[in-house]
Every structure is written in C-alpha cells, then in structure tokens.
C-alpha cells in the first residue's frame, strides 16, 4: 500500500507528471523541492518504509547513463545502465537495493527525453560497435509499466539506433504494453527466477513463477527477444530438486531454442550491503547461512558455490544450447 | 514506548485523561506523565523547549529498544475551521528554512498538511499551511533518536482569521478532546509500527547472561550480537540456547557453537 506521493514542485506541470498525478489522485500529495529531501535523510527505517512506500515523482538532473559495473552484462564490450526509477515495488530479501539507499520509497523520473538524448550520444560515441544499455539495475524495468509507460518511449528510441541493444530486467508480468509495439531483436526482456522454495520465502510480492513464464511465452510468441536470469541461486537444503522443478516449469512452456541468453550466478552482496540488510532483517535465515568474504563481496564459501553452480549449470545445459549461456563472473 | 510531546498542559490533558497517565513526581526538569509503555511530557512553548524535552527524555530512556514520538498541539490556519485536525507531512522551520517530512501513517484518517514553525506567534496566516511554534524543534530532535516513520505531529486548528481560541486553555483542551478518538487511532498505528522494530531487539537480560559466559573482544561481541539476534528472533528460548553453551570454555567456542546453530537453523531458509 503506497503511503503518499511526493512531487518536485518544478515538474508539477510536466505532461508525464500530470498523468501520474491523475492516476495517483487518491493518495496524499506533498510538494518538495528536490527528491533528495525525502529520499536521502538518514533517519529513515527501510524495513518499515518498505511496507508502505511513497512514490516520488522527480527529475533526474545528471548521470542519466552510466558505465555498468565490471562483470555486469552479457559479455559485450560497451555496457551502460540507466535508471528511470530507483527502488522496486517487490521486496526480495536478497536484493542489493535494500542496502543501496536510505529510503524504500520509489522514485519515478519523468524526464525521459534527457535519458534518451544521452543514450543517443553514448551509442554514437561507439559508432558501429554494439552498445548495451541495461535498464533494470536500480529497479525492475517493467514492474511499474502501467504508471511509467517506459516502453512506449525507450523501445522505439533504442530500436531506432542501429548499434544499440537494451536489456529490460524484470520479475513482473507487465508485458501488455510491449505486445502493442513492433518487436526488435535488440531489445531483450530478461526474466529473473529463483527456485520455487526461494521464491516463496524470499521474493515478497513477486508474481508467481507460472504467471511470469506465461508472460515470457507471450513475448516470444510476439517475436520479442527474451532472456532468462537465474540470479541469484540461493542455497537451501532442497535447492537441487527445487531448481530442477523450476527448469521443468519454464521449459514445458518456453522453447529454449528461442531464448536470447541465459545467465546464472550465486547469491552475493558487497560486505557493506550485506551488513546493512542483515541488520534490517536479523531474523532472516538467508543472512545466517555460512558465508565467506572474498574481495569485498560476501557470498557462499567457494566450495559450496562451486557445487551449486556446477549442479545448476549441468541441469540447465540439459535444456538450452551452450552458446546462449553466460555465467555471472564476479570472482576476482 | 510512545512519547507524547505537548507544549502546554491544556494540549496534553485530553491524552493524559484518555490513557489515564499519572504524573511523575521523580522528575523536575519537565512535567512528565507516565502510563503503560507511554509517556507524556509538557515541554513549554517554542521549538527549543520542544527539542530540549525530546532530548531529555531520549537520554533518560536510551535503554528502550525503540521509541515512537508524537507531537500534539494546536496551530493557526488561514483557511481551516476551528477544531480541524491534521497529521503533518511537511514541517518548515521559518527561521532556517529547513524542511522535514514526517512519514504519513498508511490509512490515516487525518488529512495531511504542511506546517510552518515560527519563533514568535503571528496572525498573518497564509492559505496553504498551518502555523505553530514547536513542530520543527520537536522533529529535529526526535529524528536524532528515531526514524521519520516513528515521528508524527498532529495539530488541531485553534486560531484562524475569524476566531482566536488558542489562548483559552479550556477551549484548547476541548478542541483536542473532540478529536481524541482519531488521535488515539493514529497513536495505535504508531505503537504497532514501533513494536515491529522493538521486537527485533536483543533482550538485555539474556544478553548480559551471554556475555558473562566468557571474555569477548569487541569484534567477537559484534559477531555474537548478530548470531544472538538471529537465534532469538527464530523462536529459540534464551534458556535453551544458554544451556547449550554451558560446556563452552572460551569466547571462540561459544561463537562457533552459535554459528553452528545458526547454520543448521537457516538450512531450510
């Protein structure tokens, strides 16, 4: 349940802001000067706020498109990310966003044209080489689609730039808007999954696996490129059987030959994020499991991680062609 | 614990009566009323007095796992009827221009409003905001000790362009009393939120028993606290876990025993 709407006074008359306000007219509205006034103060409790987050309608003034962190992406040479939203409507206990910001409120940036201008500039800088733009780093790309109408603006834009590729990363089923658009093979909608046990225990508010698999199928049937992200793979005593069940559920509906890419990686967080999230949720078994610190990253001990990844890879390879597989590489 | 902060006794009286709070005779810096997991302090008029009252109480009750704060008082308004009640969603300090944003309670029955905190009383009302003399000092101080979700301000309009009743103490009490059920509901929501956070804290008695078992370095204590918080939030009784530690002869073995218990407990997610 959303608690209220904050809006920067300066953008109140922006057409996209007006449309959002019409949609959110039943919620209390508070005008602010800059989103940082509400989003950045230290005296916020992320855990309490996550239950009733506010929506902040704002303009992003700089840093519209940034270089992706090392190791992020599908092996391309030029990787960038951009965030038309900050934070996510879902509440996944393993997610690094819990330790990223002071606030659980969701920011919706409405100045898409500034993002678009920068995307065009970055793509032009690399001339004819492929450039990847990842949109689901600080948010779920599609989860708020009925409100944000993100795809209406960004898909035609990226489709019009010959060397631009875009990944939409999502756990949602919000594909209706995409189904109305002309498919483009350089736009990849990547669906994230964890096994059914992890999904039930850790992914609060996320649509069921079956509904998401159906959303994937609808996109594939319409001619869109679709990817699968098994990231993070979470350890529990039944992870092997649960992962096999997940693959069965997906591949009884989805033709693996039609997948653009598949990636897989174990649970990991930076040490600072891990400590922050573990303090927020002291009762959470995920943070009480045996973990090791490696190069600033907290993850499963190497032996356990290797065993998990090898098992899951072996199961995955029974379904998908090898060339579509991209393991998540993060160890130094 | 919920702490009510009001400038005047007449503003606090409806709450004191509603919750049957009893005057404390042990304190003389401020008038203080006590109840079941609840306090009400009379700060005096002005933002500095309000901030001082919050700080004084926070220091005295720093052993509390979590404190929720409620500033209750009257305000002036250019447009609202006398007796209208508001939950503040923006507080602006007129002197510094500093703005604060108390988080609205989801499902609150009270409409939200901005409030300008003045150092001197004024009858020069603007349409779009309430006027008071405490909220910015209250919230500045309370946010040092709690989060914005646990810090609320409720203001009842006592003065507008047509009527000024803010100096009539009985009338002030009556205006607040008229809204006491809604105020009580808002307080209940705040208490429920606060319990969620307080419930995660380590019980100080069992913690003392635990650290008395061996000599722990600060680093070991940090690790111990993480493990203990986890196990105590997973329906283990402190007695049972402490019993399992009786045979441990050193800090390291206590920690490794607790780690083993945590790993076993977390296997199933």
Interface residues (C-beta under 8 A of the other chain):
Chain A: X1 X3 X4 X6 X28 X30 X31 X32 X33 X37 X38 X41 X43 X44 X45 X47 X48 X49 X51 X52 X54 X197 X198 X201 X202 X234 X236 X237 X238 X278 X282 X283 X285 X286 X287 X288 X289 X290
Chain B: X89 X90 X99 X101 X103 X104 X105 X106 X107 X111 X112 X114 X143 X144 X146 X147 X148 X149 X150 X151 X193 X196 X197 X200 X226 X227 X229 X230 X233 X234 X259 X262 X263 X265 X266 X267 X268 X269
